[in-house]
Amino acid sequence: MSGSETTPATLDLTGRRGVITGGGKGIGRAIALAFAERGADLLLVGRNASALEATAQDVRRAGGSARILSLDLTEADAPQRVVDAALDGGGLDLLVNNAGNVRAGRLETIDEADARAMLALNLVAPVLLTRAALPALKAAERGAILLGISSGIGLLPLPFYSVYAATKTGLAGFDHALRRELWGTGVHVATLYPGATATDMMASSTAGEPLGFGRRPVEDVVADLFAALERGEHEINTALPSRRGMQELHRTDPVAVDARLAPNLDEMAEAVKDHRSI
């Protein structure tokens, strides 16, 4: 893998050895299974040991190898524990920062504990885990892949997701800066921006397509992700076409987005007020 990436270089996704955080469910699980089909050796990390083990069994059935590490990624010693476990398993040329949580609603109604939980897991944890993993990623003989799972809200921050948007735009900014910092090292830094996806994380929201939350099957999102990674892409947006226009408008005229959303604010507030995965 070349560090000269003026034009994307294709990536070999086969036989990767690495870590997927939040690998027990949702997008993390689907990413694990897609890597398993390509012969990966994975360490699945998260708090829910039973979900991690269920995914690990599916990974083995799909042709990969898997171990689990059940821990709270926000604990002070978690980053080094994850890296040590990965290296004890034989190597590290893949890190997927996927673990995350959400609490939607008007900012003044969100508990401080929930706000801190989003900041800690969605942003601080991946920054510190990446920091701990970088020496091994940079030393990988075949080059390494660092993948951050942001959100469509990282491209189009939405009302009632203010703290979540801060974490997901923050993760995207971290990936952008680090990609430039790692130029020429052989570490391919990519960011996924999934729109609303049909996973357990979305189950407590009733917002649908009319409010811009049309859900895609997780398998379709991950299929698009892997096709883009194989092409060597860095910025991977899997939002529905119906959402791309608003994302572009936010980029060029963000105040116009305010006016577009304003008529439906009360309806959106009601639809997402119970959206919580913490």
Buried (B, 14 or more C-beta within 10 A) or exposed (E): BEEEBEEBBEBEBEBBBBBBBBBBBBBBBBBBBBBBBBBBBBBBBBBBBEBBBBBBEBBEEBEBBBBBBBBEBBEEEBBBBBBEBBBEBEBBBBBBBBBBBBBBBEEEEBEEEBBEBBBBBBBBBBBBBBEBBBEBBEEBEEBBBBBBBBBBBBBBBBBBBBBBBBBBBBBBBBBBEBBEEBEEBBBBBBBBBBBBBBBEBBEBBBBEEEBBBBBBEBEEBBBBBBEBBBEBBBBBBBBBEEBBEBBEBBEEEEEEBEEBBEEBEEEBBEBBBEBBBE
